[in-house]
Structures are given as structure tokens and as C-alpha cells.
Amino acid sequence: MTGSANFSTLPHFSHLYIEEEAFAYPLAQRLIDRFPNAEIVRITGYRGIFTRPKQDFPLQKHSMKLIAAVKKDRFLYPGSGHSQGFGMENFFYSTPILNCVYNCDYCYLQGMYPSGNLVVFVNEEDFFAAARQTLAERVNPAQPLYLCLSYDTDLLAFERILPYCRSWIEFARRTPDLLIELRTKSAAYRSIADIQVSERVILAWTLSPAQTATRYEHGAPPSRRRIEAIRQAVTDGWPVRLCFDPVIDLPGWQRAYETLIDDVFARIDPMSVRDVTFGVFRMTASYFDRMKRRRPDTDLVYEPYERIDETVACPAERRQAIRDFMTERLCRYVPEERIAAWA
């Protein structure tokens, strides 16, 4: 699991590391059935594998392994200052999966986790119970519990392996005052297209110009495929959020985002979109420092960022230029009150 050359040449999920306790759960058995040729390794606890020192995150991303575990505590976390809460006072996020099948150069996960492998928690009923308890104890009963599920992973991209999105959508449908967001770069909308639409679920797609996606979003489908998935979702009636985040100001970025925005709304009726958000590159400083040591191959770590408290972000003048441009372009299609800026 340290990222040896032999491991890096194997296909993804060639090994399943499964906690002894996890074997009793249906999701663990589903993994075993899904990868019948995988080598199964019994383990006592996921942290001994996932958080062990001296792992090679970038190398492991070339041959990811799956670790199935039973989460024991902290099923929900309060939303952080690095995330958008959209004015929701009862803002939380959850982590059914640790790490992502994609490998974006700008992703904070490569600074957050010591391993490039994925941990999947199989005790989903405990997550649901925690959500119900947090819902009952929420600070502002006049607002729903706003729960984001895809911050530390991409659940929809993993849906064909384990149906987390389906389970959470059905849970939200039967749980009043719960509003969940599923954020994704995936084009795998078909994996949930048969589910009845729920107003308690926001499907949020991250979109980038072709030059940004090709250069930095390794493994993710091109935006044209994401746009097609969005078109199908809004046609079916799902609440959809568009996320242009982060806006990377490569040479010619204004023209690239202008083209992207025009292409999106040429195919998708702006009135069918719930809201739009955009933001700049930003990251917790400790994550950025770790990412810079691990990823000297990406130019993003050498940009002249500012450090503001414990956050690394674009300098103020660049943030303002991005904010002004994106707001002006998006307002051509979407009322400003439905645009949230994170810049």
C-alpha cells in the first residue's frame, strides 16, 4: 500500500482491504461481487492502512485500492469556512467515502489525505441515524438541515460501484426538512435517472473550460459530457446547481469561460437551473503546503498566492477580476440573486 512500482502497474481496485467487522454489511459483499478477481485482504482497522506514513499519493492514484470500513463516530461535520453554505444556518457535510476516483491537480484531497486510495464506509444506516439526530437538534428549526455529501469524494462517479447516491436520495425523500447536495464532475446521470425526482436533492455539477479540464482534471469526463448529463437532469425536473469552481485564470481564461458559459446556456434553459456558483482557487494552508511537496509537477503550486490567516488563495486583484468577469457573463443568463460568488 505504500505505492511500489508493482502496485502502480495494477488496474484500479485490484485489491480490496476489508475490515473484519465490515464483512457483515451488504455493501461490503456488493464490493466483493463487483470485483470478483480482486485480492481480498482482511484488516483490523482502516486507519492502519489509509493513514500509515510514507505513502505516495500521486503514484497510488495510478492504481487505486479500495478499503471497506465501518465508521464508528463523527458521521456529520459542521460546514467549514472553506465551503459554501448558501446562507443555510444548519450546514453540515458527511463523508460516506474518503478520497475520489478522479485526480484533479487543484484538489485539496491530495493535501488532506496521506493515501491516494479510497475508503468506503459500509454502515450507511448509521449515517442516516446521525442525520436524523442532527436534524432534530438543528440550530434553526425554520431552515432545513443542509447536508453536502460529495465534498471529500465524487459519489455519482462511484455510483456504478456502490449506490450511495440512490440510498441518500431515497433517504432524503422520506425525511422532511432535509436538503442534500450531491456535487460531481461525473457524466453518470444515467445511473440515477430512473429515480423519482426529489425537491430535497440538489444535483450540482462542476464545470470547467476544455483547456482547464484537459490540463488539470485527470480522469474526469470532458465538460461537454457533463453538460449533456445536466441537460438530461433538468429535463427530468431535478433541482440543478452549476458550479464554475475553481476558475483557473490561465492565459485566455476570459474567452475560455465566456465560451463555456455560452455553450452551457445554449443547451440548458437558464430558467431550469436552481442556482449558479463560482469561485477561485483556495485551500487550507497546511493542505497546500503538503500538496506542493507531493505535486511539484503541476504549475498550480507555483502561482503567487496570498496567505490569509490559514488559507491560501489568489491575490485580491485576481479574485476581483474573476468576480467581476464571471458575474457579468453569468448575469446575461441568470438573475444575480441566483448567483453565489466565492471569490
C-alpha positions as CSV (number, residue, x, y, z in Angstrom):
1,M,0.0,0.0,0.0
2,T,3.0,2.4,0.0
3,G,2.9,2.9,-3.7
4,S,5.5,0.5,-5.1
5,A,6.2,0.1,-8.8
6,N,4.5,-3.3,-8.8
7,F,1.3,-1.8,-7.3
8,S,1.3,1.1,-9.6
9,T,1.0,-1.1,-12.7
10,L,-2.1,-3.0,-11.5
11,P,-5.6,-2.0,-12.5
12,H,-7.7,0.1,-10.2
13,F,-9.3,-1.8,-7.3
14,S,-7.2,-4.9,-7.8
15,H,-7.1,-5.3,-4.1
16,L,-10.0,-4.9,-1.5
17,Y,-8.9,-4.2,2.0
18,I,-11.9,-5.1,4.2
19,E,-12.2,-4.6,7.9
20,E,-13.3,-7.8,9.7
21,E,-16.4,-6.0,11.0
22,A,-17.3,-4.7,7.5
23,F,-17.9,-8.2,6.1
24,A,-21.3,-8.3,7.8
25,Y,-22.7,-5.4,5.8
26,P,-24.4,-5.8,2.3
27,L,-22.2,-3.0,0.8
28,A,-19.1,-4.9,1.5
29,Q,-20.5,-8.0,-0.1
30,R,-21.5,-5.9,-3.1
31,L,-17.9,-4.8,-3.5
32,I,-16.7,-8.4,-3.4
33,D,-19.3,-9.3,-6.1
34,R,-18.4,-6.2,-8.2
35,F,-14.7,-7.1,-8.3
36,P,-14.6,-11.0,-8.3
37,N,-10.9,-11.0,-9.4
38,A,-9.7,-8.7,-6.7
39,E,-7.4,-9.9,-4.0
40,I,-9.2,-9.6,-0.6
41,V,-7.1,-8.6,2.4
42,R,-8.7,-8.8,5.8
43,I,-7.7,-5.9,8.1
44,T,-8.5,-4.9,11.7
45,G,-8.9,-1.2,11.1
46,Y,-8.8,1.1,8.0
47,R,-6.6,3.8,9.6
48,G,-3.7,1.3,9.8
49,I,-3.8,1.1,6.1
50,F,-5.1,4.5,5.0
51,T,-3.2,6.8,7.3
52,R,0.1,4.9,7.5
53,P,3.2,7.1,6.9
54,K,5.4,7.3,3.8
55,Q,2.7,6.6,1.2
56,D,3.0,8.0,-2.3
57,F,-0.3,9.7,-3.1
58,P,0.4,10.6,-6.8
59,L,1.6,7.1,-7.5
60,Q,-1.2,5.4,-5.8
61,K,-3.7,7.3,-7.9
62,H,-2.5,5.3,-10.9
63,S,-3.7,2.1,-9.3
64,M,-6.2,2.9,-6.6
65,K,-7.2,0.3,-4.0
66,L,-10.5,0.1,-2.1
67,I,-10.7,-0.1,1.7
68,A,-14.1,-1.1,3.2
69,A,-14.6,0.1,6.7
70,V,-17.2,0.6,9.4
71,K,-17.3,4.3,10.6
72,K,-17.7,4.5,14.4
73,D,-18.2,8.2,15.1
74,R,-18.4,11.7,13.6
75,F,-20.8,10.9,10.8
76,L,-21.6,14.6,10.1
77,Y,-19.3,17.6,10.4
78,P,-20.3,21.3,10.6
79,G,-19.7,23.1,7.3
80,S,-16.3,24.8,7.3
81,G,-15.3,28.4,6.2
82,H,-13.8,26.9,3.1
83,S,-17.2,25.7,1.8
84,Q,-20.3,27.5,0.6
85,G,-23.2,27.2,2.9
86,F,-25.6,29.3,0.7
87,G,-26.9,31.1,3.8
88,M,-28.0,27.9,5.5
89,E,-27.5,28.0,9.3
90,N,-27.9,24.2,9.6
91,F,-25.0,23.5,7.2
92,F,-23.2,20.1,7.6
93,Y,-21.3,17.7,5.4
94,S,-20.7,14.0,5.5
95,T,-18.1,11.6,4.2
96,P,-19.5,8.2,3.0
97,I,-16.3,7.9,1.0
98,L,-12.8,9.3,1.7
99,N,-11.0,10.3,-1.5
100,C,-12.0,10.5,-5.1
101,V,-11.8,8.4,-8.2
102,Y,-10.6,11.5,-10.1
103,N,-7.2,13.2,-9.7
104,C,-7.6,16.9,-10.2
105,D,-4.4,18.9,-9.8
106,Y,-6.1,21.6,-7.7
107,C,-7.9,19.2,-5.3
108,Y,-7.3,19.7,-1.6
109,L,-7.7,16.0,-1.0
110,Q,-4.1,15.4,-2.1
111,G,-3.0,17.6,0.8
112,M,-5.7,16.3,3.2
113,Y,-5.2,12.6,3.0
114,P,-1.9,10.6,3.2
115,S,-3.1,8.0,0.7
116,G,-4.4,8.0,-2.9
117,N,-6.6,5.0,-2.2
118,L,-10.3,5.1,-1.3
119,V,-12.1,4.3,1.9
120,V,-15.8,3.4,1.6
121,F,-17.9,3.2,4.8
122,V,-20.4,0.4,4.5
123,N,-22.6,1.2,7.6
124,E,-24.9,3.6,5.8
125,E,-27.8,3.2,8.3
126,D,-25.6,4.8,11.0
127,F,-25.0,7.8,8.7
128,F,-28.8,8.1,8.3
129,A,-29.3,7.9,12.0
130,A,-26.8,10.6,12.6
131,A,-28.5,12.8,10.0
132,R,-31.9,12.3,11.7
133,Q,-30.4,13.2,15.1
134,T,-28.7,16.3,13.7
135,L,-31.9,17.3,12.0
136,A,-33.8,17.0,15.3
137,E,-31.2,19.1,17.1
138,R,-30.6,21.7,14.4
139,V,-29.9,25.3,15.5
140,N,-32.6,26.9,13.3
141,P,-35.7,24.8,13.0
142,A,-37.1,27.2,10.4
143,Q,-34.5,26.1,7.9
144,P,-33.8,22.6,6.7
145,L,-30.7,20.6,7.5
146,Y,-28.4,21.3,4.6
147,L,-26.2,18.3,4.1
148,C,-23.4,18.1,1.5
149,L,-22.3,14.6,0.7
150,S,-19.7,14.9,-2.1
151,Y,-17.1,17.3,-0.8
152,D,-14.4,14.7,0.0
153,T,-15.2,12.4,-2.9
154,D,-17.4,12.2,-6.0
155,L,-20.4,10.0,-5.1
156,L,-22.0,10.0,-8.5
157,A,-18.7,8.9,-10.2
158,F,-18.7,5.9,-7.8
159,E,-22.4,5.1,-8.2
160,R,-22.0,2.1,-10.5
161,I,-19.8,0.5,-7.9
162,L,-21.8,1.4,-4.7
163,P,-25.2,3.1,-5.0
164,Y,-24.6,5.8,-2.3
165,C,-26.5,8.5,-4.3
166,R,-29.5,6.3,-4.7
167,S,-29.6,5.5,-1.0
168,W,-29.3,9.1,0.1
169,I,-31.8,10.3,-2.4
170,E,-34.4,7.8,-1.1
171,F,-33.5,8.7,2.5
172,A,-34.0,12.4,1.7
173,R,-37.3,11.7,0.1
174,R,-38.7,10.2,3.3
175,T,-37.0,12.7,5.6
176,P,-38.8,16.1,5.9
177,D,-36.7,19.2,6.4
178,L,-33.6,17.6,4.9
179,L,-31.9,19.1,1.9
180,I,-28.9,17.3,0.4
181,E,-26.4,18.4,-2.3
182,L,-24.6,15.8,-4.5
183,R,-21.7,17.6,-6.2
184,T,-20.0,15.9,-9.1
185,K,-17.8,16.1,-12.2
186,S,-19.3,12.8,-13.4
187,A,-21.4,12.3,-16.5
188,A,-23.0,9.3,-15.0
189,Y,-26.5,10.7,-14.6
190,R,-28.0,7.6,-16.2
191,S,-27.1,5.6,-13.0
192,I,-29.8,7.6,-11.1
193,A,-32.1,8.7,-14.0
194,D,-34.7,6.1,-13.1
195,I,-35.2,7.6,-9.6
196,Q,-38.2,9.8,-8.9
197,V,-37.2,13.5,-8.8
198,S,-37.0,14.9,-5.3
199,E,-37.0,18.6,-4.4
200,R,-34.9,17.7,-1.3
201,V,-31.9,16.8,-3.5
202,I,-29.7,19.3,-5.4
203,L,-27.6,17.8,-8.2
204,A,-24.6,20.1,-8.5
205,W,-22.2,19.8,-11.4
206,T,-18.7,21.4,-11.5
207,L,-17.8,22.7,-15.0
208,S,-14.5,23.9,-16.5
209,P,-13.4,25.1,-19.9
210,A,-11.8,22.4,-22.1
211,Q,-8.3,23.7,-21.6
212,T,-8.7,23.6,-17.8
213,A,-10.3,20.2,-17.7
214,T,-7.7,18.6,-20.0
215,R,-4.8,20.1,-18.1
216,Y,-5.9,19.6,-14.5
217,E,-8.9,17.3,-14.2
218,H,-7.4,13.9,-14.7
219,G,-9.8,11.1,-15.1
220,A,-12.9,13.3,-15.2
221,P,-15.1,13.4,-18.3
222,P,-15.0,16.5,-20.5
223,S,-17.4,19.3,-19.8
224,R,-19.4,18.6,-22.9
225,R,-20.4,15.3,-21.5
226,R,-21.2,16.8,-18.1
227,I,-23.4,19.4,-19.9
228,E,-25.3,16.7,-21.6
229,A,-25.9,15.0,-18.2
230,I,-27.1,18.3,-16.8
231,R,-29.4,18.7,-19.7
232,Q,-31.0,15.3,-19.0
233,A,-31.3,16.0,-15.3
234,V,-33.0,19.4,-15.7
235,T,-35.3,17.9,-18.4
236,D,-36.3,15.3,-15.9
237,G,-37.0,18.0,-13.4
238,W,-34.2,17.8,-10.9
239,P,-33.0,20.9,-9.0
240,V,-29.6,21.5,-10.5
241,R,-26.8,23.8,-9.4
242,L,-24.0,24.8,-11.8
243,C,-20.6,25.3,-10.2
244,F,-17.8,27.1,-12.1
245,D,-15.3,26.4,-9.4
246,P,-12.4,26.9,-9.2
247,V,-12.0,29.5,-12.0
248,I,-8.4,29.0,-13.1
249,D,-7.1,32.1,-14.8
250,L,-4.8,30.5,-17.4
251,P,-3.8,32.8,-20.4
252,G,-7.0,33.4,-22.3
253,W,-9.2,32.4,-19.4
254,Q,-11.9,35.1,-20.1
255,R,-12.5,33.8,-23.6
256,A,-12.5,30.2,-22.4
257,Y,-15.1,30.9,-19.7
258,E,-17.2,33.0,-22.0
259,T,-17.3,30.2,-24.5
260,L,-18.1,27.7,-21.7
261,I,-21.0,29.8,-20.3
262,D,-22.4,30.4,-23.7
263,D,-22.2,26.7,-24.6
264,V,-23.9,25.7,-21.3
265,F,-26.9,28.0,-21.7
266,A,-27.2,27.3,-25.4
267,R,-28.1,23.7,-24.4
268,I,-29.7,24.3,-21.0
269,D,-32.6,26.7,-20.3
270,P,-31.3,29.2,-17.6
271,M,-34.7,29.2,-16.0
272,S,-34.4,25.5,-15.4
273,V,-31.3,25.9,-13.2
274,R,-31.8,26.3,-9.5
275,D,-28.7,28.5,-9.0
276,V,-25.1,29.1,-10.1
277,T,-21.9,29.4,-8.1
278,F,-18.3,30.3,-9.0
279,G,-15.1,30.6,-7.0
280,V,-11.4,30.9,-7.2
281,F,-8.6,28.5,-6.2
282,R,-8.4,28.4,-2.4
283,M,-7.1,25.9,0.1
284,T,-6.2,25.4,3.8
285,A,-2.6,26.4,4.1
286,S,-1.4,23.2,5.6
287,Y,-3.1,21.2,2.8
288,F,-1.5,23.4,0.2
289,D,2.0,23.0,1.7
290,R,1.6,19.2,1.7
291,M,0.2,19.3,-1.9
292,K,3.2,21.4,-3.0
293,R,5.6,18.8,-1.7
294,R,3.7,16.0,-3.3
295,R,2.9,17.6,-6.7
296,P,5.9,19.6,-8.0
297,D,4.8,18.5,-11.5
298,T,1.8,20.9,-11.6
299,D,2.2,24.6,-12.3
300,L,-0.7,25.4,-9.9
301,V,1.5,25.1,-6.9
302,Y,3.9,27.8,-8.1
303,E,1.3,30.6,-8.6
304,P,1.8,33.8,-6.5
305,Y,-0.9,33.1,-4.0
306,E,-1.8,35.1,-0.9
307,R,-1.9,33.6,2.6
308,I,-4.9,35.0,4.5
309,D,-5.0,33.6,8.0
310,E,-4.9,29.8,7.4
311,T,-6.0,30.0,3.8
312,V,-4.0,30.1,0.5
313,A,-5.9,31.9,-2.3
314,C,-5.5,34.0,-5.4
315,P,-4.3,37.6,-4.7
316,A,-7.1,40.1,-4.1
317,E,-6.8,41.8,-7.5
318,R,-7.1,38.5,-9.3
319,R,-10.0,37.5,-7.2
320,Q,-11.8,40.7,-8.0
321,A,-11.1,40.4,-11.7
322,I,-12.6,36.9,-11.7
323,R,-15.5,38.0,-9.7
324,D,-16.3,40.9,-12.0
325,F,-15.9,39.0,-15.2
326,M,-17.9,35.9,-14.1
327,T,-20.7,37.9,-12.6
328,E,-21.1,40.0,-15.7
329,R,-21.1,37.0,-18.0
330,L,-23.4,34.9,-15.9
331,C,-25.9,37.8,-15.4
332,R,-26.5,37.7,-19.1
333,Y,-28.4,34.4,-18.5
334,V,-29.2,34.1,-14.7
335,P,-30.6,36.8,-12.3
336,E,-27.8,38.0,-10.0
337,E,-29.8,36.9,-6.9
338,R,-29.3,33.3,-8.1
339,I,-25.6,33.6,-8.4
340,A,-23.3,32.9,-5.5
341,A,-19.7,34.1,-5.7
342,W,-16.8,32.5,-3.7
343,A,-14.1,34.9,-4.8
